[in-house]
Protein backbone atom coordinates (compact mmCIF):
# COMPACT_ATOMS: atom_id res chain seq x y z
CA UNK A 1 0.00 0.00 0.00
CA UNK A 2 1.36 3.45 -0.92
CA UNK A 3 1.94 6.39 1.33
CA UNK A 4 -0.79 8.87 2.21
CA UNK A 5 0.71 11.41 -0.17
CA UNK A 6 0.60 8.91 -3.05
CA UNK A 7 -3.04 8.13 -2.23
CA UNK A 8 -3.77 11.87 -2.36
CA UNK A 9 -1.98 12.18 -5.72
CA UNK A 10 -3.84 9.15 -7.09
CA UNK A 11 -7.19 10.68 -6.05
CA UNK A 12 -6.24 13.99 -7.66
CA UNK A 13 -5.19 12.29 -10.91
CA UNK A 14 -8.44 10.29 -10.92
CA UNK A 15 -10.47 13.50 -10.49
CA UNK A 16 -8.45 15.25 -13.21
CA UNK A 17 -9.16 12.35 -15.59
CA UNK A 18 -12.86 12.61 -14.77
CA UNK A 19 -12.73 16.34 -15.54
CA UNK A 20 -10.77 15.65 -18.75
CA UNK A 21 -13.55 13.32 -19.97
CA UNK A 22 -16.14 15.91 -18.96
CA UNK A 23 -14.40 18.81 -20.72
CA UNK A 24 -13.97 16.85 -23.96
CA UNK A 25 -17.67 16.01 -23.81
CA UNK A 26 -18.34 19.74 -23.43
CA UNK A 27 -16.40 20.47 -26.62
CA UNK A 28 -18.67 18.04 -28.46
CA UNK A 29 -21.80 19.46 -26.80
CA UNK A 30 -21.05 23.11 -27.62
CA UNK A 31 -19.97 22.38 -31.18
CA UNK A 32 -23.17 20.40 -31.74
CA UNK A 33 -25.25 23.25 -30.35
CA UNK A 34 -23.45 25.68 -32.67
CA UNK A 35 -24.23 23.51 -35.70
CA UNK A 36 -27.90 23.32 -34.73
CA UNK A 37 -28.37 27.07 -34.22
CA UNK A 38 -30.77 28.63 -36.72
CA UNK A 39 -32.58 31.94 -37.02
CA UNK A 40 -31.76 35.62 -36.78
CA UNK A 41 -29.50 35.25 -33.72
CA UNK A 42 -27.44 32.43 -35.27
CA UNK A 43 -24.23 34.39 -35.86
CA UNK A 44 -23.63 35.83 -32.37
CA UNK A 45 -24.86 32.73 -30.53
CA UNK A 46 -22.86 30.36 -32.76
CA UNK A 47 -19.71 32.34 -31.96
CA UNK A 48 -20.53 32.29 -28.25
CA UNK A 49 -21.11 28.51 -28.28
CA UNK A 50 -17.87 27.89 -30.18
CA UNK A 51 -16.08 30.04 -27.63
CA UNK A 52 -17.33 27.66 -24.95
CA UNK A 53 -16.07 24.72 -27.03
CA UNK A 54 -12.65 26.39 -27.17
CA UNK A 55 -12.72 26.97 -23.39
CA UNK A 56 -13.48 23.27 -22.91
CA UNK A 57 -10.58 22.28 -25.14
CA UNK A 58 -8.25 24.58 -23.22
CA UNK A 59 -9.42 23.17 -19.89
CA UNK A 60 -9.02 19.60 -21.21
CA UNK A 61 -5.48 20.40 -22.37
CA UNK A 62 -4.60 21.86 -18.98
CA UNK A 63 -6.05 18.79 -17.23
CA UNK A 64 -3.93 16.50 -19.38
CA UNK A 65 -0.83 18.52 -18.54
CA UNK A 66 -1.62 18.35 -14.81
CA UNK A 67 -2.19 14.59 -15.03
CA UNK A 68 1.20 13.97 -16.63
CA UNK A 69 2.93 16.44 -14.29
CA UNK A 70 1.63 14.38 -11.37
CA UNK A 71 2.88 11.13 -12.94
CA UNK A 72 -0.51 9.97 -14.19
CA UNK A 73 -1.76 8.85 -17.57
CA UNK A 74 -4.46 10.98 -19.27
CA UNK A 75 -7.55 9.05 -20.23
CA UNK A 76 -8.60 8.57 -23.83
CA UNK A 77 -12.20 7.96 -22.78
CA UNK A 78 -14.83 10.48 -23.75
CA UNK A 79 -17.95 10.83 -21.67
CA UNK A 80 -21.08 10.27 -23.78
CA UNK A 81 -22.81 13.49 -24.82
CA UNK A 82 -26.58 13.15 -24.64
CA UNK A 83 -28.63 14.20 -27.66
CA UNK A 84 -31.90 15.80 -26.62
CA UNK A 85 -33.14 16.39 -30.18
CA UNK A 86 -34.61 19.76 -29.15
CA UNK A 87 -32.54 22.60 -30.54
CA UNK A 88 -34.31 25.79 -29.62
CA UNK A 89 -32.13 28.35 -27.85
CA UNK A 90 -33.88 28.05 -24.48
CA UNK A 91 -33.53 24.24 -24.39
CA UNK A 92 -29.87 24.36 -25.39
CA UNK A 93 -29.10 27.04 -22.80
CA UNK A 94 -30.96 25.12 -20.10
CA UNK A 95 -28.99 21.96 -20.91
CA UNK A 96 -25.76 23.96 -21.02
CA UNK A 97 -26.51 25.55 -17.63
CA UNK A 98 -27.04 22.11 -16.07
CA UNK A 99 -23.78 20.95 -17.69
CA UNK A 100 -21.86 23.98 -16.38
CA UNK A 101 -23.17 23.43 -12.85
CA UNK A 102 -22.03 19.81 -12.99
CA UNK A 103 -18.61 20.95 -14.19
CA UNK A 104 -18.38 23.47 -11.37
CA UNK A 105 -19.07 20.69 -8.85
CA UNK A 106 -16.22 18.63 -10.33
CA UNK A 107 -13.79 21.54 -10.01
CA UNK A 108 -14.90 22.12 -6.40
CA UNK A 109 -14.13 18.44 -5.70
CA UNK A 110 -10.70 18.86 -7.32
CA UNK A 111 -10.06 21.99 -5.29
CA UNK A 112 -10.91 20.12 -2.08
CA UNK A 113 -8.55 17.28 -3.01
CA UNK A 114 -5.73 19.70 -3.87
CA UNK A 115 -6.25 21.96 -0.84
CA UNK A 116 -3.12 22.01 1.30
CA UNK A 117 -1.59 19.28 -0.95
CA UNK A 118 -0.59 21.17 -4.10
CA UNK A 119 -0.83 24.96 -4.00
CA UNK A 120 -0.32 25.40 -7.75
CA UNK A 121 -3.11 22.96 -8.58
CA UNK A 122 -5.29 24.53 -5.89
CA UNK A 123 -4.75 27.96 -7.50
CA UNK A 124 -5.49 26.59 -10.98
CA UNK A 125 -8.71 24.93 -9.76
CA UNK A 126 -9.75 28.21 -8.08
CA UNK A 127 -9.15 30.09 -11.37
CA UNK A 128 -11.23 27.60 -13.36
CA UNK A 129 -13.99 27.70 -10.72
CA UNK A 130 -14.12 31.46 -11.22
CA UNK A 131 -14.48 31.00 -14.99
CA UNK A 132 -17.15 28.34 -14.53
CA UNK A 133 -19.10 30.51 -12.12
CA UNK A 134 -19.00 33.37 -14.64
CA UNK A 135 -20.41 30.98 -17.29
CA UNK A 136 -23.18 29.93 -14.91
CA UNK A 137 -24.14 33.54 -14.16
CA UNK A 138 -24.04 34.40 -17.87
CA UNK A 139 -26.29 31.51 -18.87
CA UNK A 140 -28.68 32.18 -16.02
CA UNK A 141 -29.05 35.79 -17.19
CA UNK A 142 -29.58 34.67 -20.79
CA UNK A 143 -32.45 32.43 -19.66
CA UNK A 144 -34.23 35.19 -17.76
CA UNK A 145 -37.12 36.92 -19.50
Secondary structure, 3 states (H helix, E strand, C coil): CCCHHHHHHHHHHHHHHHHHHHHHHHHHHHHHHHHCCCCCCHHHHHHHHHHHHHHHHHHHHHHHHHHHHCCCCCCCCCCCCCCCCCCCHHHHHHHHHHHHHHHHHHHHHHHHHHCCCCHHHHHHHHHHHHHHHHHHHHHHHHHCC
